[in-house]
Each structure stands twice: as C-alpha cells, then as structure tokens.
Amino acid sequence: MAMKNVEDIYPLSPMQQGMLFHSLYAPEEGLYVTQMSCELVGDLDFEAFTQAWEEVIRRHGILRTAFVVEGLDEPLQVVRRKARLRISQEDWRQLGETELEGRWQELLAEDRRRGFDLTKAPLMRFALLRTADDVHRALWTSHHILLDGWCLSVLLEELQILYEARVRGQQVVLDRPRPYRDYIAWLKKQDPEAAQSFWRRRLGGFHEPVPGLLRAAGGPADDEPSREAPPQHAEDAVLLTRQQTEGLLATARRLGLTVNTVVQGAFALLLGRYHDRRDVVQGVVVSGRPAELPGVDDILGLFINTLPLRVTFPDGQEVRPWLQALQGELTQLRQFEYSALTDIQRWSDLPAGESLFENVLAFQNAPGKGDEGGEEVPAGVEPSLRLGDLKSEERINYRLLFAVEPAEEMELTASFTLPPYTGSAVRRILGHFKNLLLGLAEAGRETRLGELRLLSPTERQQILLEWSGGESPYPRDASLAQVFACQAARTPEAPAVMACGEQLTFRELDSRSAELAASLADRGVGVGDRVGLCMERGLPMVVATLAVVRSGAAYVPLDPEYPAERLELMVEDAGVALVLTDPGGSPAPLPPAVAVLPVNGGGEPATRLEGGTGPSLCGDSLAYVMYTSGSTGLPKGIGIPHRAVHRLVRSTDYVRLGEGDRVAQIANVSFDAATFEIWGALLTGATLVILPREVTLDPERLSAALEERGVTSLFLTTALFNQVAREVPEAFAGARELLFGGELVDPAAVRRVLGASPPERLLHVYGPTENTTFSTWYEVPR
C-alpha cells in the first residue's frame, strides 16, 4: 500500500463487513454492484460534468475508499487522497430503437460482470451514451459498500449545484461535509451490553425461524427454468392506485402511525398467514442514521442495516391497537439500529449457524425521493441539464427482497432469484401483500387481524368453486323468495309450517307473506333496507321472515329477552328503521325513533307482488344480519347473502332435506341455527315444526313432541344435547338425523345416545356465523 496516497484508515461498519464477505465469497455473481441509470436532457458540457464529479469525489472521502483484507485480523477501509473516476463516452445516435435497447442490455450485463476490485478506489465508474443531440443515457455503477439509497439525493443535489456553477463560470462554496469515519467513531462508543440485553429480551423464546415464502407460495411452478440453468435475477411490482395510496396515508395519519408501520405490519401478516404462525421474525431494513450525530443526514456512506423484527398475533387482536403496539416496537428498535446482525444471531436462542430470517422488507423512505423520472434540482437554480427516468438495479444476498416505494401511487416491488422463485409465485405473493396492506388501511375500529383477507375475490372463487371438487348444483344466483315461490308452486297444499296445533300450507304461507311484503313496500321498505324481527318462535315469525326477503330488504333477528341497551345498539348499528313484532307488540323496549309493526300471521289472500317474488335480487344480495357477541361481549353484525343460505340447505352433502320431511325449529331466532331450521324446510318442501321454548327445555316433553310430530331432522346445541342424553337418551329414536354442536363434545353423552335408540345418523357440526351456520360436519359412527 502506497501510504503517501492514504488519507485515513478506519474499521468497517457491521453492514460493510457483511457486504464485503459476500462480495469476496462469490465475486462472479456481482453481488451489491449497484447500477443507477438515468437520462440527461440538455446540452451536456462534458468538461464541466467531469469537473463536478471530481469535486464531489474530492469532498467526500467515502468516494475515495478501498478495502483491505489480506494479512489483517479485521478488514479496514482505506481513504485515498486521490481517486480518479473513469467517465467513458460513446455515440449511439446512429442506432435504431431496437438496436439501441439491445446494446444497452448488453452493456448492463457486461458492466455487471466486471464487478469491482475492492482494493482499488474509486469503487465506481460512469458511462455516457449519446442517443440524440441533446440526450444522453447515463450509467453510474458503484459498489453498495460505499453508499446507501439515502445518499442519492444528497449526492445528486451537490453534483447538480457544482455542474451548473461550472457551466455558468460561477464560484460556489458548499459546506464542508462530515466524514463517514465520524459515524464509525460513534459506533465504537455504543454500549454492547445494552444492545445485547435489548435483543435478548426481544428474541427470547424464538426457536423456529420463519421459512422463505417459496414453498408457501406454491413454487416451484411450471414456469421455473431448469435447475441446470444459472441463476437469473428478476423483478416484479404491483401498484396501489392513487386513491388506495391516499387512503393508506389517511389511515396512518388518523391513527398517529407512520406508513412504514402499516407496511411492516402487512408484511408480518403475510408471513404469518403463509406459514400459519402466530410469532414471526422478519428482516427489516433500517436507515441506521443516529439522530444524536449532528449532520448525519448529509453524510455520504453506508448506514443502512438489516435487523430482525419480531411480530406476534394474539388471538382476537384488533387491528388498530396491534399496529400501535408495532409502532412502539419499531421506535424502540431505533435505539439499537447499529447492532451487527452476526451479534444479534449469537444473542438469540437459535442454534449457531441458523439464520433469524429469510424474508426481508425495505421501506425506501430516502429524503427527496420522488416519482421515477423526477428531478433533483436545488432551490433557486434553473437547470441546464435535466435528469429523468431514474432507475436502479442491484443484486443482493437474499433470494427474495421486498421494497416499498412511497409515491402518489405506492409501489410494492419484489427482487428475486430465478430459480428457485418463479414469476408466477412472486406475482401471487405481491398480490397477497397488497391485499393485506389495503385491509389494514380500510380496517374499522373493531376489525380483527383474523378478518383481513389474504386472497383476492378471484382466488377465493377459484378455491371455493373450481378447486373444491365434487361441486353440487344449487340456486346460487337466485333469491330466497324466488326459490320459495317455485317450491310453493310445486307443492301448494303441503304443510309448510306447524306450531301449537296450527299450520300453514305452502300456498297459505306464500299468500300471507306476499300480503305483508306488500304492506312493507307501502311503508317504503325495499332493497338495501334492514327490518328488525323482535318476535318469539311461531307462525307470525315465519311469515315476517319470508315477507322481509320478498320486499327486498334484509331481516335482523332481535331477541325479545335481550336488555334494552343491547337491542338499541343492534338497531342503531344495523340501521334498522322498522321492527316487526308479535301481535301483542314487543315485550322488550325498543328505541323510540324506530317504527313498530305487529304481525299476526293471518290475513286474506293478497294480490301478489309483481313477478311474485318482489324486487329483483340475486344470490349476492343481503338476506339477513345476525349479531354475535364476539370476544368483547359487544354485538357484532354479520351480513349473510341469499346464496349462502341456499348453500347451507340445498343439495348438501351432510343432510338431504325434501318433501315429506319434518324439521324441528328449536333454536332462538337470533341464533344462526334457526337459519338451518327455517330455510331448510321452506326451500326444500319440508315442514317446519315449531316447538315452544318451554317444551325444548324439558327433555321429557321434548322427547314426546319429537315423536308426536314425526320430526325427522333437528339441531340441538351441545349443552341441550348433553342434558337430553342424561335424562332421556332414547328421545331421538324416530329421527333420521340429529345434528349437534357449538361446544366441546361430551363423549359420555354421545355413548348414552348411541347405546339407547339412536337416530339413523348423528352428526357433529361446527361453523362460525360468518360462514352461515355450518362449515364442518362429522358423522359419529355407531
């Protein structure tokens, strides 16, 4: 080493050490070689351009830095007193567009293969390609070990000021920059014990790293190239629309969050969903610039660092407090952004040699970062040379890296190695990332993490319909009223509903529900409205339920025994303006602003509504809103479409309901099992047998009622099933199928029923309200 050309010598930062290792380990791969290209428009003064670059290099020691490893225990960076930047020129004006692009790609590939000898400064070079009289395509190639993206705006602004001054023959005096070695000196003063304590607390108990997204994304896929082919580097991106971006920014501002917090949260959710994990660690790229170091934002050098961020997803966690807690984690992490990843891995509970993370996200929030094709122009200077179409490409040591660009239309980018990743797999991952990000931006006050959708509507359709196999036909595009009308026309004199010695045929139920639907229409009830049903089990309740859907509105079951405060909350939340009650009115107090209409279930045959089924509805139209308590105890409304009800009871694989069957109606109307009971009968031609509440709560009377009324199908909650099994295990002898569920099964109760006179089939069923009553079923073997 010629010491006369040495200005300074000092150690490397942790990130520089990592880049140096990977660059020396695989020099042929061109890792961390950054190629920044742009278009320079204007009358380029080559001499002034060269002088401006020389002055920038003279001002910043990092641009004159080389790295020495051989013969040293620890590598060092050496700042040369002088380092000359090579700027090559070529004239491409004679090339056609196709040939020019081909030559450009060849140049990029050749330039990348050249790499750098890290012992020789400067670790950068420049090429100017003249493509028109006043247009140059520029390529600035450098090694990432010198600079991070934050430096770009500082360097370009300084370069433009110096260039414009020389073109105009002016003198300009810039503030003396702070050298990068000041940051290295600051690093040496940090307390390693405090950092170790912090990272041990954050990572304690984390024993299983989150795998890469490749396998979960479905790769390898058909478009994967041969394993024999050399690795190729590719990039793909998805954009948020301007409206979506503005919505994301507005949500962050409203909640007092940084956009980075929301983006990191979406990425964590992506990892958790893909790998079914409640505890993940992801790589997060941080700026690494310590606020306590004066002038740090204007220092040229490599400050960024990649650190582990641990994120957990507690059961039932609401989105907003979770994001606020995540921001707190990111804020605390800032104090230790300088930590070396090798040290952090050593302080973790993972075995030696095992990486903390494979999935990395960089939120690119560099100062002065604008839209692609923007300009870096100092205030008060009209540039003679305009910079546009700014692009950057780099190969890193991660097979898959995500980056987010803040802009008017936010861009989510993935840089990946092919193989093992494939274009289709990466596009799928990016789409899911976007879905979760938008879900966070649109989340309401009580939205929970588990409610955010990973899949697009098209993917959901594909999984639920195209891939599910064994699809059985059902009237997916029809309304409930349309299917009921067809059934009533097919079996008009068959009994539709029985209660307390009374019954209505399908013809009578059709007529009376049409009469009430017409009355509702006269009151202005129609498509999009919500009508409350505050009624006990009985004929009026069935007439009212059918009438509401015939009117085009959605019904909202309201339990008359609920407290007044709960009923008021449900009515206001659902937007209910009218409530139907039993003939004697509602036994529960309702908000005074709500209109009440008693229903007796009788009446003369009415003139049918146009078309017989009321307003035009489809399978996606809202049928009802069912309220559940949820984990907080507060009512939560779940909207269910007509199509979902059809799927629950028509052409199913767990029960076969049809003409001649009798379905017991035992469930409270505000419990979603009533959906199975009521519509399971009305849409299939079966008879709905309504049992009074006092009968259902007495096992002896329930047993007698089931036998007397010839019930063939019924559902019981697990608690009621257990009670009947203890007292009258033979109560279900005449039933074809008994469904039960909702709580943990008591095997002893099941054995008692199966050991007595069991139903033909005993099915345990489960499903959340959101999935329309039943999602899974299991037939208990005898």
Secondary structure, DSSP 8 states (H G I E B T S, - for coil): --GGGEEEEEE--HHHHHHHHHHHH-GGGTTTEEEEEEEEES---HHHHHHHHHHHHHH-GGGGEEEE-TT-SS-EEEEES-----EEEEE-TTS-HHHHHHHHHHHHHHHHHH---TTSS--EEEEEEEEETTEEEEEEEEETTT--THHHHHHHHHHHHHHHHHHTT----------THHHHHHHHTS-HHHHHHHHHHHHTT--S-B--STTTTT-S-TT---TTS--EEEEEEEE--HHHHHHHHHHHHHHT--HHHHHHHHHHHHHHHHHT-SEEEEEEEE----TTSTTGGG--S---EEEEEEEE--TT-BHHHHHHHHHHHHHHHGGGTT--HHHHHHHSSS-TT--SBS-EEEE---TT--STT-----TT---SSEEEEEEEEE--S-SEEEEEE-SSS-EEEEEEEETTS-HHHHHHHHHHHHHHHHHHHH--TT-BGGGS--S-HHHHHIIIIISS-S-----TTS-HHHHHHHHHHHSTTSEEEEETTEEEEHHHHHHHHHHHHHHHHHTT--TT-EEEEE--SSHHHHHHHHHHHHHT-EEEE--TTS-HHHHHHHHHHHT--EEEE-TT--SS---TTSEEEE--S--------GGGT-S---TTSEEEEEEE-TTTSS-EEEEEEHHHHHHHHSS-SS----TT-EEEE-S-TTSTHHHHHHHHHHTTT-EEEE--HHHHT-HHHHHHHHHHTT--EEEEEHHHHHHHHHH-TTTTTT-SEEEEESS---HHHHHHHHHSS--SEEEEEE--GGG-S-SEEEE---
